[in-house]
Amino acid sequence: MALNKKYVIPLVIILLAIAAGGGWFVWQHTPGQKGAEVKQLYTCSMHSFIIKDKPGLCPICGMELIKKIDTTVKAVAKPSDTKPQADMHEHVTLSDKQRIMANVATVEAKNETLNKEINAVGIVQYNQSRQAKVTAWIAGRLEKLNVNSIGAFVSKDKPVAEIYSPDLVATQQEYLLALKSRAQLKNSPIASISQNGEGLVASAKQRLLLFGVKESQISELERSGKPNIRIPIFSPFSGVVIEKMVQQGQYVAMGEALFNIADLSSVWVEVEVYENEFSNIHIGQQVEIRSQSFPDKPSTGRIAFVYPFLDPKTRTVKARVELANPGMRLKPEMFVNAIIRVPLAPSIVVPSTAVMNTGKRQVVWVESSPGMFESRTVQLGQQSGEKVQILSGLQLGDKVAVSGGYLIDSESQLK
């Protein structure tokens, strides 16, 4: 009997220890028991250090307190409850007062057509089709120059110089003699003789025209009956002298250039477009030109030619823009900015302020229900001004937050 007591007492102690350990294990793994000890706390979305044991208003900013989530509860949550807990980071609920204080505003995503803006630099050049040289049609001496400096304006109706040429004087005398011969021979009964007088006049007149004498000058020669010692030289069109090659009293040869004239009422702008944007450029496209001298007076022209080669140093392709130049505001060799707008395909468009760039992705906050915002990862397209294309992640009619998005995101981070 004494031997039995020796073994029974330790056996009872061991059984009691096992029972106590099992009860403690069951109590630790019962969700209701431990969760009951967790007390709900409240905090401010703007001042996270404010923690209260009951709902109310923040003593600093006056915003309504929100529930503070204890992350330690996740360890005892059931597997079926883990998904809603993860989604709480993607959903934020704001009260009306919070929306007003955070200045949260929403707009609907719409289907629009944006214009892609290609910004380029250009240089103003002379319009080569409106550029010419004034030359001497006959050898002689420049008796008078009416243009004495570069930059002077010349008109096609007023002579730029006067030239004396013995050959031209002799040709005028021949023309006057031909006129007298025609008058004397026109009454001849012999047809060949009368026709010969007409031929002499036509031949002498043709020589005068080849020497640069105008029809009006020939008519004046017929009326006066005296040769003009000084024959005026005219410009082919009105413009500005950009080069002066002669001096008064100088002898010039036939065909020698006297002045270089350019009409600045129309100019060219050579725009340099980078090769990655070259595919969007085509002839006839409208271009807006802005200069630093007149930033509030843009000019509009069209692409007339695209050069068929690439500059290996700048990796750009040049496009020639023709445009009118009223008041000659644009000067040759002036740097200008060019804006080319290319219409894009219709797509979903939202204000660029609605997009938040996290570094790895672009996010917008969508109001899925009144006061409830959820984050959406979107793929961006082209941006034009204050709007941006959304290629994926949104649907037509979705209400996106265009202001206050960072507050919504910070609230999500707090949760």
VEXDREN-2710 file (C-alpha; in Angstrom, 1 decimal):
% VEXDREN-2710
k/r/px/py/pz
1/MET/0.0/0.0/0.0
2/ALA/2.9/2.4/0.9
3/LEU/4.5/1.5/-2.5
4/ASN/1.3/2.5/-4.3
5/LYS/1.2/6.0/-2.6
6/LYS/4.8/6.5/-3.7
7/TYR/3.8/6.2/-7.4
8/VAL/0.3/7.6/-7.3
9/ILE/1.1/11.1/-5.9
10/PRO/3.6/12.0/-8.8
11/LEU/1.2/10.5/-11.3
12/VAL/-1.6/12.8/-10.1
13/ILE/0.8/15.9/-10.2
14/ILE/1.7/15.1/-13.8
15/LEU/-2.0/14.7/-14.9
16/LEU/-2.9/18.0/-13.3
17/ALA/0.0/19.8/-15.1
18/ILE/-1.1/18.3/-18.5
19/ALA/-4.7/19.4/-17.9
20/ALA/-3.6/23.0/-17.0
21/GLY/-1.3/23.2/-20.1
22/GLY/-4.1/22.0/-22.4
23/GLY/-6.6/24.5/-21.0
24/TRP/-4.1/27.4/-21.5
25/PHE/-3.5/26.3/-25.1
26/VAL/-7.2/26.1/-25.9
27/TRP/-7.8/29.6/-24.3
28/GLN/-4.9/31.1/-26.4
29/HIS/-6.4/29.8/-29.7
30/THR/-10.0/30.9/-29.1
31/PRO/-10.5/34.2/-31.2
32/GLY/-13.3/35.4/-29.1
33/GLN/-11.3/35.4/-25.9
34/LYS/-8.3/37.4/-27.0
35/GLY/-10.2/39.7/-29.4
36/ALA/-12.5/40.7/-26.5
37/GLU/-9.6/42.4/-24.8
38/VAL/-8.9/44.7/-27.8
39/LYS/-10.4/48.1/-27.2
40/GLN/-11.5/50.3/-30.2
41/LEU/-9.5/53.5/-30.5
42/TYR/-10.0/56.6/-32.7
43/THR/-7.4/58.9/-34.3
44/CYS/-7.3/61.9/-36.7
45/SER/-6.4/61.4/-40.3
46/MET/-4.3/64.6/-40.4
47/HIS/-2.7/64.3/-36.9
48/SER/-2.1/60.6/-36.3
49/PHE/-0.6/61.2/-32.8
50/ILE/-4.1/62.1/-31.5
51/ILE/-5.6/58.9/-30.1
52/LYS/-9.0/58.8/-28.3
53/ASP/-11.0/55.9/-26.8
54/LYS/-14.3/57.3/-28.2
55/PRO/-15.4/59.1/-31.4
56/GLY/-15.4/62.8/-31.6
57/LEU/-13.6/65.8/-33.2
58/CYS/-9.8/66.4/-33.5
59/PRO/-8.8/69.0/-30.9
60/ILE/-6.3/70.5/-33.4
61/CYS/-8.0/70.7/-36.8
62/GLY/-11.6/69.9/-35.9
63/MET/-11.9/67.0/-38.3
64/GLU/-14.0/63.9/-37.4
65/LEU/-12.0/61.1/-35.8
66/ILE/-11.8/57.8/-37.6
67/LYS/-11.3/54.3/-36.3
68/LYS/-7.7/53.3/-35.5
69/ILE/-6.9/49.9/-36.9
70/ASP/-4.7/47.7/-34.7
71/THR/-2.5/45.6/-36.9
72/THR/-1.9/43.1/-34.2
73/VAL/-5.4/41.7/-34.7
74/LYS/-4.3/40.3/-38.1
75/ALA/-2.5/37.5/-36.3
76/VAL/-5.7/36.0/-34.9
77/ALA/-8.0/36.8/-37.8
78/LYS/-9.5/34.0/-39.7
79/PRO/-8.2/33.2/-43.2
80/SER/-11.6/34.3/-44.7
81/ASP/-11.3/37.7/-43.1
82/THR/-7.8/38.6/-44.4
83/LYS/-8.9/39.8/-47.8
84/PRO/-11.3/42.6/-46.6
85/GLN/-8.6/43.7/-44.2
86/ALA/-6.1/44.1/-47.2
87/ASP/-8.7/45.9/-49.3
88/MET/-9.1/48.6/-46.6
89/HIS/-5.9/50.1/-47.8
90/GLU/-7.5/50.6/-51.3
91/HIS/-10.7/52.1/-50.0
92/VAL/-11.1/55.4/-48.0
93/THR/-14.4/56.8/-46.6
94/LEU/-14.7/60.5/-46.1
95/SER/-17.5/62.4/-44.3
96/ASP/-19.0/65.5/-45.8
97/LYS/-17.0/67.7/-43.4
98/GLN/-13.8/66.0/-44.3
99/ARG/-14.5/66.4/-48.0
100/ILE/-15.1/70.1/-47.5
101/MET/-12.0/70.7/-45.4
102/ALA/-9.8/68.7/-47.7
103/ASN/-11.3/70.4/-50.8
104/VAL/-12.0/67.1/-52.5
105/ALA/-13.6/67.6/-56.0
106/THR/-14.5/65.0/-58.6
107/VAL/-15.2/65.0/-62.3
108/GLU/-16.4/62.4/-64.7
109/ALA/-14.0/60.6/-67.1
110/LYS/-15.0/61.6/-70.6
111/ASN/-14.3/60.5/-74.2
112/GLU/-12.4/63.4/-75.9
113/THR/-10.0/64.0/-78.7
114/LEU/-6.7/65.6/-77.6
115/ASN/-4.1/67.3/-79.7
116/LYS/-0.5/66.2/-79.2
117/GLU/1.7/69.3/-79.0
118/ILE/5.2/69.1/-80.6
119/ASN/7.4/71.9/-79.4
120/ALA/10.3/72.8/-81.6
121/VAL/12.8/75.6/-82.2
122/GLY/13.2/77.3/-85.5
123/ILE/15.2/80.1/-87.3
124/VAL/13.6/82.7/-89.5
125/GLN/15.1/82.7/-93.0
126/TYR/14.6/84.7/-96.2
127/ASN/11.8/83.5/-98.5
128/GLN/14.0/82.4/-101.4
129/SER/11.1/82.7/-103.9
130/ARG/10.9/86.4/-102.9
131/GLN/14.6/87.1/-103.3
132/ALA/16.4/88.5/-106.4
133/LYS/19.3/90.5/-107.6
134/VAL/19.2/93.8/-109.5
135/THR/21.7/93.6/-112.4
136/ALA/23.0/95.8/-115.2
137/TRP/21.4/94.8/-118.5
138/ILE/24.1/96.6/-120.4
139/ALA/27.7/97.8/-119.8
140/GLY/28.1/101.4/-118.7
141/ARG/28.8/103.8/-115.9
142/LEU/26.5/104.2/-112.9
143/GLU/25.7/107.9/-113.0
144/LYS/23.4/107.9/-109.9
145/LEU/22.6/105.5/-107.1
146/ASN/19.2/106.0/-105.4
147/VAL/20.1/103.4/-102.7
148/ASN/23.1/104.1/-100.6
149/SER/22.9/101.6/-97.7
150/ILE/21.9/98.1/-96.8
151/GLY/18.5/97.8/-95.2
152/ALA/16.9/100.5/-97.4
153/PHE/13.5/99.8/-98.8
154/VAL/13.1/99.9/-102.6
155/SER/10.0/99.9/-104.7
156/LYS/9.6/98.2/-108.1
157/ASP/8.0/101.5/-109.4
158/LYS/11.0/103.7/-108.5
159/PRO/14.5/103.3/-110.1
160/VAL/17.3/102.2/-107.8
161/ALA/20.0/103.6/-110.1
162/GLU/20.7/105.4/-113.4
163/ILE/23.3/104.2/-115.9
164/TYR/25.0/105.8/-118.9
165/SER/25.8/103.5/-121.8
166/PRO/27.1/104.6/-125.2
167/ASP/25.6/101.4/-126.7
168/LEU/22.2/102.2/-125.3
169/VAL/22.3/105.7/-126.6
170/ALA/23.2/104.5/-130.0
171/THR/20.4/101.9/-129.9
172/GLN/17.9/104.7/-129.0
173/GLN/19.1/106.8/-132.0
174/GLU/18.7/103.7/-134.2
175/TYR/15.1/103.4/-133.0
176/LEU/14.4/107.0/-133.8
177/LEU/15.8/106.7/-137.3
178/ALA/13.8/103.5/-137.8
179/LEU/10.6/105.5/-136.9
180/LYS/11.5/108.2/-139.4
181/SER/12.2/105.6/-142.1
182/ARG/8.9/103.8/-141.5
183/ALA/7.1/107.2/-141.8
184/GLN/8.8/107.9/-145.1
185/LEU/8.5/104.4/-146.6
186/LYS/4.9/103.5/-145.5
187/ASN/3.4/105.4/-148.5
188/SER/5.7/103.6/-151.0
189/PRO/3.7/101.8/-153.7
190/ILE/6.2/99.0/-153.5
191/ALA/5.1/96.5/-150.7
192/SER/8.5/95.2/-150.0
193/ILE/9.8/98.8/-149.3
194/SER/6.9/99.6/-146.9
195/GLN/7.3/96.4/-145.0
196/ASN/11.0/97.0/-144.7
197/GLY/10.3/100.1/-142.6
198/GLU/8.2/98.1/-140.2
199/GLY/11.0/95.6/-139.8
200/LEU/13.6/98.2/-138.9
201/VAL/11.3/99.6/-136.2
202/ALA/10.6/96.1/-134.7
203/SER/14.3/95.2/-134.7
204/ALA/15.4/98.4/-133.0
205/LYS/12.6/98.1/-130.4
206/GLN/13.6/94.5/-129.6
207/ARG/17.2/95.6/-128.9
208/LEU/16.0/98.2/-126.5
209/LEU/13.9/95.7/-124.6
210/LEU/16.9/93.3/-124.4
211/PHE/18.8/96.2/-122.8
212/GLY/16.2/96.5/-120.0
213/VAL/14.3/99.4/-121.4
214/LYS/10.6/99.3/-120.5
215/GLU/7.7/99.8/-122.8
216/SER/6.8/103.0/-121.0
217/GLN/10.3/104.3/-121.6
218/ILE/10.1/103.4/-125.3
219/SER/6.8/105.3/-125.6
220/GLU/8.4/108.3/-123.9
221/LEU/11.3/108.1/-126.4
222/GLU/8.8/108.1/-129.3
223/ARG/7.1/111.2/-127.9
224/SER/10.3/113.2/-127.1
225/GLY/12.2/112.2/-130.2
226/LYS/15.5/112.5/-128.3
227/PRO/17.6/109.7/-126.8
228/ASN/17.8/109.5/-123.0
229/ILE/21.4/109.7/-121.8
230/ARG/20.6/108.2/-118.4
231/ILE/18.5/105.0/-118.4
232/PRO/16.9/104.1/-115.0
233/ILE/17.3/100.6/-113.5
234/PHE/14.4/99.1/-111.6
235/SER/14.0/96.3/-109.1
236/PRO/11.9/93.3/-110.1
237/PHE/9.8/93.7/-106.9
238/SER/9.5/95.8/-103.8
239/GLY/11.7/94.8/-100.9
240/VAL/14.7/95.5/-98.7
241/VAL/18.3/95.8/-99.8
242/ILE/20.2/93.0/-98.1
243/GLU/23.5/93.4/-100.1
244/LYS/25.0/96.4/-102.0
245/MET/27.8/95.5/-104.4
246/VAL/28.5/98.8/-106.3
247/GLN/29.3/102.5/-105.8
248/GLN/28.2/105.6/-107.7
249/GLY/30.4/106.3/-110.7
250/GLN/31.5/102.7/-111.0
251/TYR/31.7/101.1/-114.4
252/VAL/29.8/97.8/-114.6
253/ALA/29.7/95.0/-117.1
254/MET/26.6/93.5/-118.7
255/GLY/24.9/91.2/-116.2
256/GLU/26.9/92.5/-113.2
257/ALA/24.9/92.4/-109.9
258/LEU/24.2/95.8/-108.3
259/PHE/21.9/95.0/-105.3
260/ASN/20.5/91.9/-103.6
261/ILE/16.8/92.5/-102.8
262/ALA/14.5/90.4/-100.4
263/ASP/10.8/90.8/-99.8
264/LEU/10.3/90.4/-96.1
265/SER/6.5/90.5/-96.3
266/SER/6.7/86.7/-96.4
267/VAL/9.4/84.6/-94.7
268/TRP/10.4/81.0/-94.1
269/VAL/10.9/79.4/-90.7
270/GLU/13.1/76.3/-90.7
271/VAL/11.9/74.2/-87.7
272/GLU/14.0/71.4/-86.3
273/VAL/11.9/68.3/-85.3
274/TYR/13.5/65.4/-83.4
275/GLU/13.5/62.0/-85.2
276/ASN/11.2/60.4/-82.7
277/GLU/8.5/62.9/-83.6
278/PHE/9.2/63.1/-87.3
279/SER/6.4/60.6/-88.2
280/ASN/3.8/63.2/-87.0
281/ILE/5.0/65.9/-89.4
282/HIS/3.5/66.3/-92.9
283/ILE/3.1/69.0/-95.6
284/GLY/0.2/71.3/-95.1
285/GLN/0.2/71.0/-91.4
286/GLN/-0.6/74.2/-89.4
287/VAL/2.2/75.6/-87.2
288/GLU/2.1/78.3/-84.6
289/ILE/5.2/80.5/-84.4
290/ARG/6.0/82.6/-81.3
291/SER/9.0/84.9/-80.9
292/GLN/10.5/86.4/-77.7
293/SER/10.2/89.9/-79.2
294/PHE/6.4/89.5/-79.7
295/PRO/5.2/86.7/-77.3
296/ASP/1.6/88.0/-77.4
297/LYS/1.4/88.1/-81.2
298/PRO/1.8/84.6/-82.5
299/SER/2.0/84.0/-86.3
300/THR/0.5/81.0/-88.1
301/GLY/1.9/79.3/-91.1
302/ARG/1.9/75.9/-92.8
303/ILE/4.6/73.3/-93.5
304/ALA/5.5/73.7/-97.2
305/PHE/8.5/71.3/-97.3
306/VAL/10.1/68.6/-95.2
307/TYR/13.8/68.1/-95.9
308/PRO/14.7/64.6/-97.0
309/PHE/17.7/64.2/-94.7
310/LEU/18.6/64.1/-91.0
311/ASP/21.2/66.3/-89.3
312/PRO/23.6/63.8/-87.7
313/LYS/24.8/66.3/-85.1
314/THR/21.4/67.4/-83.7
315/ARG/19.4/64.2/-84.7
316/THR/16.7/66.5/-86.1
317/VAL/14.8/66.8/-89.4
318/LYS/14.1/70.3/-90.7
319/ALA/10.7/71.4/-91.9
320/ARG/10.1/74.6/-93.8
321/VAL/7.2/76.8/-92.7
322/GLU/5.9/79.5/-94.9
323/LEU/4.1/82.4/-93.3
324/ALA/3.1/86.0/-93.8
325/ASN/5.1/88.6/-91.9
326/PRO/3.0/91.7/-91.4
327/GLY/4.9/94.7/-90.2
328/MET/8.1/92.7/-90.7
329/ARG/8.1/91.6/-87.0
330/LEU/10.0/88.4/-87.8
331/LYS/13.6/89.2/-88.8
332/PRO/15.9/86.8/-90.6
333/GLU/18.2/84.7/-88.3
334/MET/15.8/85.3/-85.4
335/PHE/15.1/82.3/-83.1
336/VAL/11.5/81.3/-82.6
337/ASN/9.4/78.6/-80.9
338/ALA/7.1/76.5/-83.0
339/ILE/4.1/74.6/-81.8
340/ILE/2.7/71.8/-84.0
341/ARG/-0.6/70.3/-82.9
342/VAL/-1.3/66.7/-84.0
343/PRO/-4.9/65.3/-83.4
344/LEU/-4.9/62.0/-81.5
345/ALA/-7.4/59.2/-81.5
346/PRO/-10.5/59.6/-79.2
347/SER/-9.9/58.1/-75.8
348/ILE/-10.9/58.5/-72.1
349/VAL/-9.5/61.8/-70.8
350/VAL/-9.2/63.2/-67.2
351/PRO/-7.5/66.3/-65.8
352/SER/-3.8/65.7/-65.2
353/THR/-4.2/66.7/-61.5
354/ALA/-6.2/63.5/-60.9
355/VAL/-3.2/61.3/-61.6
356/MET/-0.8/60.6/-58.8
357/ASN/2.7/59.2/-59.7
358/THR/4.0/56.9/-57.1
359/GLY/7.2/56.2/-58.9
360/LYS/6.3/52.6/-60.0
361/ARG/2.7/53.2/-61.1
362/GLN/0.1/55.9/-61.8
363/VAL/-2.9/56.0/-59.5
364/VAL/-6.3/57.8/-59.5
365/TRP/-8.9/57.8/-56.8
366/VAL/-12.4/56.9/-58.0
367/GLU/-15.5/57.6/-56.0
368/SER/-17.2/54.2/-56.2
369/SER/-20.1/55.3/-54.0
370/PRO/-20.9/58.5/-52.2
371/GLY/-18.1/59.3/-49.8
372/MET/-16.2/56.0/-50.7
373/PHE/-13.0/56.3/-52.7
374/GLU/-11.0/53.4/-54.2
375/SER/-7.6/53.6/-55.9
376/ARG/-7.1/52.5/-59.5
377/THR/-3.9/51.8/-61.3
378/VAL/-4.1/53.4/-64.7
379/GLN/-2.0/53.4/-67.9
380/LEU/-1.4/56.9/-69.2
381/GLY/-1.2/58.0/-72.9
382/GLN/-0.4/61.4/-74.3
383/GLN/-0.8/64.6/-72.2
384/SER/-2.0/67.8/-73.8
385/GLY/-2.1/70.9/-71.6
386/GLU/-4.0/70.1/-68.4
387/LYS/-5.5/66.9/-69.7
388/VAL/-4.1/63.4/-70.1
389/GLN/-5.2/60.2/-71.9
390/ILE/-6.2/57.1/-69.9
391/LEU/-5.5/54.0/-71.9
392/SER/-6.6/51.5/-69.3
393/GLY/-7.9/51.4/-65.7
394/LEU/-10.9/53.7/-66.0
395/GLN/-14.3/53.6/-67.7
396/LEU/-16.5/56.3/-69.1
397/GLY/-18.5/58.0/-66.4
398/ASP/-16.1/57.1/-63.5
399/LYS/-15.9/60.0/-61.0
400/VAL/-12.2/60.7/-60.2
401/ALA/-10.8/63.1/-57.6
402/VAL/-9.1/66.0/-59.2
403/SER/-8.2/67.8/-56.0
404/GLY/-7.6/66.5/-52.5
405/GLY/-6.2/63.2/-53.8
406/TYR/-3.1/63.4/-51.7
407/LEU/-5.2/63.7/-48.6
408/ILE/-7.1/60.6/-49.6
409/ASP/-3.9/58.8/-50.2
410/SER/-2.4/59.8/-46.9
411/GLU/-5.6/58.6/-45.2
412/SER/-5.1/55.3/-47.0
413/GLN/-1.5/55.1/-45.8
414/LEU/-2.6/55.7/-42.2
415/LYS/-5.0/52.8/-42.4
END
